[in-house]
Amino acid sequence: MKLYRFALMAVLAFFVMLPSVNAQSRKERKILYNSQYNYEIEPIGVGQDGTKVFKVWGYGKKVEDAVMNAKEHAVAACIFKGIPGGNGSAPTPPIITEANAEVKHADYFEKFFEVGGKYLQFIAVTTDGEPAGQDRLKIKKGYKVAIYVQVMYDSLRKQLEADGIARRLDSGF
Amino acid sequence: MKKYLLAAIGILFAALAMGQAKKPTIMVVPSDQFCISRGYSMTFDNQGVKQTLPDYKAALQSDPDLRLVITKMGQIMAERGFPLKDLEQELKNIAQESAEMALLTSSSSGSEMAESPIDMLKRTAKADIIMDLDFEVKKKGPQKYIVFNLKGLDAYTSKQVSGVAGAGSPSSAASAELLLEEAVLSHMDNFNGGLMRHFEDMFANGREVKIMIRVWANWGENLESYFTINGDEKELTEHIEDWLYDNTVQGRYSLSDGTENFMKLEQVRIPMMRTDSKGRERAVDTRSFVNDLNKYLRDNLEITSKVYLRGLGEAWLIIGEK
């Protein structure tokens, strides 16, 4: 009898917890899409000297907004997250390894990533034009699109080093 | 006005000279496996045991792929502020130096330069960090791909401070040279990420070095002999350990082995900088650190010792006499 009651309680607890675990509210989805940590990247090969090439996803109400968001994500990923390995390329570490750098240098990055900001200087080539097919997904109230980018990784690193945001390999020596 | 200008220039130079830790030298060296498997090796009979050693000179003279990879790596490292020591040039310099040493005599007395067997032994290509390189162009049907393996080794602690390894994607169109260049470009950022972590650790917790304490056979005392400092009578080993505890970063060192004749100290974390008697900030290396221990023993126990340098990260203190 005791065992039967315990099993019933366990089943009830499972159903009570289920929505909180799986359900993703509209608000949560919005937070997720706008998250500065939500970079989806897929390496597509080894870039030319000092560059990285990969496919990156962005979100926006319109396709153009999503493309700009993807460009922003491409640069932000190089700075904060690093690029995973795949398709013949080895993983690349983030330029800034310091924890919570985006918070510490919030003012700098706010200006860096503003609309038409300096970050665009480090994107050399993209598949500009509207992404189509599997690279353009219609989601609730907007689009999720993928673009292929070439980021000037070394120039970006040098810029951040010159601005005192990233540490040089030989600093201190 | 001129006085102020000179003072300002002086301060600027002092500021620039200050706060710079000793920069480690880095050299790319092909791995033993790379050299021996391609026949760039020397075999000799060592008291009945056949021994095979890598022949770096032959490898560098005969393998264009190796030269390509080293050049590309050198270019990337120079751009990151670490121009690499070139093994080929270093070997040439050593040969040239040996020839000049053999011929050079004093113009007044005709004397030769003093050189002990140890001096001769020390005339080898050395670096503080070795980039141990190994790669192979492999084939899978009509396609070629590169297996790349690069280890960053601390020459003194023998620890791997960084490393990358992996296979590139196969291609039937690209040449082996292009694939090799791709492999270097693909892996170097990750390798430098590892180096960066090593340097950050070094600045946070001190440079990790190795120190060996030994005694001369004719000294008459040993490391277990009792000595008194400020009324505290202890074995010499304990006095040395006390000094190390006080002078290492966070008292970090490890006495990994020892007898009455030697102390093997590993994972000794020495500070990167210190202030000298004239108030100047100076970089610390193992020699200067062991010199301070030498001075401590001389001032407090009247013990004379010899400091023998093995490089930026290893020194020996041989107690008893110079």
Chai-1 contact restraints between the chains, C-beta under 6 A:
chainA,res_idxA,chainB,res_idxB,connection_type,confidence,min_distance_angstrom,max_distance_angstrom,comment,restraint_id
A,V46,B,E182,contact,1.0,0.0,6.0,A-B,restraint_1
A,V46,B,L185,contact,1.0,0.0,6.0,A-B,restraint_2
A,V46,B,S186,contact,1.0,0.0,6.0,A-B,restraint_3
A,N87,B,S169,contact,1.0,0.0,6.0,A-B,restraint_4
A,G88,B,G168,contact,1.0,0.0,6.0,A-B,restraint_5
A,G88,B,S169,contact,1.0,0.0,6.0,A-B,restraint_6
A,S89,B,S186,contact,1.0,0.0,6.0,A-B,restraint_7
A,A90,B,G166,contact,1.0,0.0,6.0,A-B,restraint_8
A,A90,B,S186,contact,1.0,0.0,6.0,A-B,restraint_9
A,A90,B,H187,contact,1.0,0.0,6.0,A-B,restraint_10
A,A90,B,N190,contact,1.0,0.0,6.0,A-B,restraint_11
A,P91,B,N190,contact,1.0,0.0,6.0,A-B,restraint_12
A,T92,B,D189,contact,1.0,0.0,6.0,A-B,restraint_13
A,P93,B,G193,contact,1.0,0.0,6.0,A-B,restraint_14
A,L169,B,R80,contact,1.0,0.0,6.0,A-B,restraint_15
A,L169,B,G81,contact,1.0,0.0,6.0,A-B,restraint_16
A,L169,B,N192,contact,1.0,0.0,6.0,A-B,restraint_17
A,L169,B,M196,contact,1.0,0.0,6.0,A-B,restraint_18
A,D170,B,G81,contact,1.0,0.0,6.0,A-B,restraint_19
A,D170,B,F82,contact,1.0,0.0,6.0,A-B,restraint_20
A,G172,B,A21,contact,1.0,0.0,6.0,A-B,restraint_21
A,G172,B,F203,contact,1.0,0.0,6.0,A-B,restraint_22
A,F173,B,A21,contact,1.0,0.0,6.0,A-B,restraint_23
A,F173,B,K23,contact,1.0,0.0,6.0,A-B,restraint_24
